[in-house]
Amino acid sequence: MNLLAWALQILLALAFLAAGTLKATRPKEQLREQMAWVDHFSAPQVKGIGAVEILGALGLVLPAATSTAVVLTPLAAVGLALVMAGAVITHARIKEPVSAWIPAIVLGVLAVVVAVLRFGPAPLS
């Protein structure tokens, strides 16, 4: 279980670090080509979402890797699951096709799995 949790944490951290860095560093106009939803948010909001994703990615790995404040790892997973729930709601609200929702659903479910594993059968100590 611990190995599965670590694999998911690293996979999610890489995905959120990449996505968050993209949102935090690129102008909204460049993101528009790949992410139609940015038209419904201000540039600072998009950058804020990116920052939250970067912090969540760090929270998935650093506390567990350093054995410091390890409760932050499952809490980061819960936070990222909530961000992905917001993403699904946004995609639905702006009437994007369901295929656009799939990455957010998959990442959200994986984040929930990490949270459950780290709060339950594979806790960090």
Buried (B, 14 or more C-beta within 10 A) or exposed (E): EEEEBBEBBBBBBEBBBEBBBBBBEBEBEEBBEEBEBBEEBEEEEBBBBBBBBBBBBBBBBBBBBEEEEBEBBBBBBBBBBBBBBBBBEBBEEEEEEEEBBEBBBEBBEBBBBBBBBBBEEBBBE
